[in-house]
Amino acid sequence: MKKLIIIITIFAALGAYAQNNAAIQSSQPFIEVTGTAEKQIVPDIIYISILLKDKSEGKNNFTIEQQEQKLKDILKEMNIDKKDISLSDAGSEIIKYKGKEKGIEYSKEYIIKLRTAEEVSRFFKALYNNNFKEAYISKTDHSKIEDLQKEVRIMAVKAAKDKATYLLQAIGEEPDKPLEVSEVNIPERFNYMANNVNYYDEKPQQVIETDFKKMTIRFSYNVKFSIK
């Protein structure tokens, strides 16, 4: 019985302490601000998708196998490492003519990983000169994206501290310890598209120089500071 009374007494004391602590916190003056930071970077990982299909041009037929060999020659000539070349699963689709099925068309898609705009431009020109027309930049990324995200997160929290400081200085106060820190936006995995989709325009023999959008990393944090 005494043991039960002791346990009840302990819980009652803890409850009273929690209520008292909550009351102190609620009465403590604070300032809540949002800090935002961003950084623009040039991508150093560029993925090129190349779709191969059996095709005919005039009296000439070009099989997937023939195109694959020509593509391999281009990749070898440009010294592109094998680890930067991947092959998606072979696909197929039913082709129709005037609403009627004509047959099944097979295709293969290669993904090539490049690292600079200059390298991409040379690769597109080589593809164009060898009659590869179904190729595009599928996505861009950065090799140090996680480190850059951390850097921008820190910048955002510091921006919140700076904002709280100059706002409180206007009324002769200054911020104390942070009470709460929460991230406003949690972005999806970065998957940045390039400016252009296809690598050449309608004018024959004119290859567009590849121009990438800079990648923008942005974070915002809500921070609640107590006031000294």
Backbone torsions as a table, in degrees:
resi	resn	phi	psi	omega
1	MET	NA	-45.1	178.6
2	LYS	-60.9	-38.4	179.9
3	LYS	-61.8	-42.8	179.5
4	LEU	-63.2	-42.3	179.9
5	ILE	-63.2	-40.5	179.4
6	ILE	-62.9	-44.4	-179.8
7	ILE	-62.3	-45.1	179.6
8	ILE	-62.3	-40.4	179.9
9	THR	-63.6	-42.3	179.6
10	ILE	-62.3	-46.5	179.5
11	PHE	-63.8	-38.0	179.1
12	ALA	-64.7	-39.6	179.5
13	ALA	-67.0	-41.9	178.8
14	LEU	-63.7	-41.9	179.2
15	GLY	-63.0	-41.6	179.4
16	ALA	-64.9	-38.9	179.4
17	TYR	-65.0	-43.4	-179.3
18	ALA	-62.8	-42.7	179.8
19	GLN	-65.6	-40.2	179.7
20	ASN	-65.9	-41.3	179.7
21	ASN	-65.6	-40.7	178.5
22	ALA	-64.2	-38.6	179.3
23	ALA	-65.3	-38.9	178.4
24	ILE	-64.1	-44.6	-179.6
25	GLN	-63.1	-41.1	-177.4
26	SER	-67.8	-27.9	-179.4
27	SER	-90.2	-9.6	-178.0
28	GLN	-74.7	128.9	179.0
29	PRO	-66.6	141.6	-178.9
30	PHE	-148.7	166.7	172.9
31	ILE	-131.2	136.5	179.7
32	GLU	-118.5	124.7	-176.8
33	VAL	-133.3	164.4	175.9
34	THR	-117.1	127.3	176.6
35	GLY	-109.1	133.0	-179.0
36	THR	-126.1	141.2	176.6
37	ALA	-143.4	150.7	176.4
38	GLU	-146.2	159.4	-179.3
39	LYS	-145.1	133.8	177.3
40	GLN	-103.9	133.0	-178.1
41	ILE	-135.7	155.7	178.0
42	VAL	-90.3	127.9	-179.1
43	PRO	-62.8	143.3	175.3
44	ASP	-120.7	14.0	171.5
45	ILE	-133.0	119.4	-178.0
46	ILE	-128.0	124.5	-179.5
47	TYR	-102.1	126.9	177.7
48	ILE	-109.1	126.5	176.2
49	SER	-101.4	132.7	-179.7
50	ILE	-126.9	119.2	-178.5
51	LEU	-98.7	126.2	179.8
52	LEU	-111.0	130.1	175.4
53	LYS	-137.7	153.3	170.7
54	ASP	-62.5	132.7	-178.0
55	LYS	-145.8	159.9	178.5
56	SER	-127.7	137.7	175.9
57	GLU	-133.9	107.0	-174.0
58	GLY	67.0	-125.3	178.9
59	LYS	-93.9	1.7	-176.5
60	ASN	-99.9	135.4	176.8
61	ASN	-110.6	139.3	179.8
62	PHE	-127.2	111.4	-178.9
63	THR	-82.0	163.7	176.8
64	ILE	-59.3	-40.2	-178.7
65	GLU	-62.3	-41.4	178.8
66	GLN	-64.8	-41.6	179.4
67	GLN	-67.0	-38.5	177.9
68	GLU	-60.0	-43.4	-179.5
69	GLN	-64.4	-41.7	178.9
70	LYS	-65.1	-39.4	178.1
71	LEU	-63.9	-41.4	178.4
72	LYS	-62.4	-36.6	177.8
73	ASP	-63.9	-42.0	179.2
74	ILE	-63.7	-45.3	-178.9
75	LEU	-63.8	-38.2	178.3
76	LYS	-68.2	-41.0	179.7
77	GLU	-63.3	-33.8	-179.9
78	MET	-88.8	2.9	179.2
79	ASN	57.7	39.2	177.1
80	ILE	-82.4	125.0	-175.1
81	ASP	-63.7	144.5	-179.5
82	LYS	-60.8	-31.5	-179.4
83	LYS	-68.7	-14.1	178.7
84	ASP	-96.8	11.6	-179.8
85	ILE	-121.6	125.9	177.4
86	SER	-134.1	156.1	-177.9
87	LEU	-120.4	123.2	175.3
88	SER	-73.1	165.5	177.9
89	ASP	-60.9	142.6	177.3
90	ALA	-62.2	140.5	-179.2
91	GLY	-118.8	170.3	177.0
92	SER	-152.7	153.7	176.9
93	GLU	-149.3	151.9	178.6
94	ILE	-83.3	125.4	178.4
95	ILE	-99.4	144.8	-176.5
96	LYS	-126.6	155.8	174.6
97	TYR	-135.8	117.8	-176.4
98	LYS	53.6	44.5	175.3
99	GLY	80.9	-3.8	-178.9
100	LYS	-109.3	143.1	179.4
101	GLU	-68.9	132.9	176.9
102	LYS	-102.2	-27.7	-178.1
103	GLY	157.5	-166.6	-179.1
104	ILE	-112.6	131.4	179.8
105	GLU	-107.1	126.5	-179.5
106	TYR	-98.6	154.4	-179.2
107	SER	-149.7	160.3	173.9
108	LYS	-133.5	145.9	179.1
109	GLU	-125.1	124.1	176.0
110	TYR	-100.7	141.7	175.4
111	ILE	-116.0	121.2	-178.3
112	ILE	-112.3	130.3	-179.5
113	LYS	-100.3	118.5	178.2
114	LEU	-119.3	175.4	-171.2
115	ARG	-130.4	-15.6	179.8
116	THR	-136.0	157.5	177.6
117	ALA	-63.3	-36.5	-179.8
118	GLU	-65.2	-40.4	178.7
119	GLU	-66.1	-41.4	178.4
120	VAL	-62.2	-43.6	-179.0
121	SER	-61.6	-44.4	179.1
122	ARG	-64.2	-38.6	-179.2
123	PHE	-66.5	-44.7	178.3
124	PHE	-61.4	-39.9	178.6
125	LYS	-63.2	-40.5	178.5
126	ALA	-65.0	-40.7	177.2
127	LEU	-62.7	-45.4	-178.8
128	TYR	-61.3	-44.1	-178.7
129	ASN	-67.7	-18.1	179.6
130	ASN	-110.6	20.7	170.7
131	ASN	67.6	28.6	171.6
132	PHE	-92.5	112.6	-173.3
133	LYS	-110.8	-15.3	-179.3
134	GLU	-104.2	77.3	179.4
135	ALA	-141.8	145.7	-178.2
136	TYR	-159.1	162.2	174.9
137	ILE	-81.5	114.5	-175.7
138	SER	-85.2	-36.0	176.3
139	LYS	-167.2	163.7	174.5
140	THR	-130.6	158.4	-178.2
141	ASP	-155.7	-175.6	178.3
142	HIS	-133.5	140.6	-175.2
143	SER	-69.0	-21.4	-178.8
144	LYS	-116.8	34.8	-173.3
145	ILE	-61.3	-37.0	-177.5
146	GLU	-69.0	-41.8	177.0
147	ASP	-63.4	-39.0	179.8
148	LEU	-68.9	-36.2	175.9
149	GLN	-62.1	-43.8	178.5
150	LYS	-60.5	-43.3	-179.5
151	GLU	-60.0	-43.4	-178.4
152	VAL	-71.2	-35.7	176.4
153	ARG	-59.9	-45.8	179.1
154	ILE	-62.3	-41.8	178.4
155	MET	-60.2	-38.5	-178.5
156	ALA	-67.3	-42.0	178.9
157	VAL	-66.6	-40.2	177.4
158	LYS	-64.1	-36.3	177.9
159	ALA	-63.7	-37.1	177.0
160	ALA	-64.7	-42.1	179.3
161	LYS	-63.7	-43.1	178.8
162	ASP	-61.8	-41.4	-179.7
163	LYS	-64.1	-45.6	179.6
164	ALA	-61.5	-38.0	-177.6
165	THR	-64.8	-50.8	-176.1
166	TYR	-73.9	-26.2	176.1
167	LEU	-69.8	-41.6	-179.8
168	LEU	-72.9	-31.4	177.3
169	GLN	-59.9	-29.0	-180.0
170	ALA	-64.9	-22.2	179.2
171	ILE	-117.5	18.9	175.8
172	GLY	73.2	26.1	179.1
173	GLU	-122.7	174.4	176.1
174	GLU	-147.5	151.6	-177.3
175	PRO	-74.0	150.6	176.1
176	ASP	-109.8	-141.9	-177.4
177	LYS	-69.6	148.7	175.5
178	PRO	-72.8	137.4	178.7
179	LEU	-95.6	-35.9	-180.0
180	GLU	-146.0	143.1	174.7
181	VAL	-135.6	123.7	-179.8
182	SER	-139.8	140.1	179.2
183	GLU	-80.3	131.0	-177.6
184	VAL	-77.2	-49.4	-177.0
185	ASN	-123.6	130.4	175.3
186	ILE	-111.5	99.7	-173.7
187	PRO	-69.5	156.4	173.6
188	GLU	-70.2	168.3	177.1
189	ARG	-54.5	133.5	-174.4
190	PHE	-65.6	127.6	179.7
191	ASN	-144.9	86.3	-168.6
192	TYR	-93.2	129.3	177.9
193	MET	-86.2	152.0	177.5
194	ALA	-86.8	169.9	-179.9
195	ASN	-62.9	-46.3	-173.5
196	ASN	-103.6	152.7	179.4
197	VAL	-100.2	-65.2	176.5
198	ASN	-86.4	163.4	-172.0
199	TYR	-98.5	1.2	175.5
200	TYR	-149.1	158.2	-177.9
201	ASP	-100.7	-164.4	-174.4
202	GLU	-72.6	-21.0	-179.2
203	LYS	-75.4	122.4	179.8
204	PRO	-62.5	144.3	177.0
205	GLN	72.1	1.0	-180.0
206	GLN	-106.3	111.5	-178.8
207	VAL	-100.8	129.7	-179.3
208	ILE	-74.7	133.1	173.0
209	GLU	-70.6	128.5	-174.8
210	THR	-67.5	131.3	-179.3
211	ASP	-130.6	116.9	-175.5
212	PHE	-96.8	145.4	167.8
213	LYS	-72.0	143.4	172.9
214	LYS	-72.2	146.0	178.0
215	MET	-82.5	131.1	178.9
216	THR	-107.9	120.9	175.5
217	ILE	-104.2	124.5	-176.4
218	ARG	-136.8	134.8	176.0
219	PHE	-136.8	149.6	174.9
220	SER	-131.8	142.5	178.9
221	TYR	-131.8	134.7	168.4
222	ASN	-89.3	127.2	179.6
223	VAL	-129.6	129.7	176.8
224	LYS	-106.3	119.7	179.3
225	PHE	-108.7	139.6	168.4
226	SER	-73.9	157.9	-179.1
227	ILE	-107.0	131.4	-178.6
228	LYS	-62.4	NA	NA
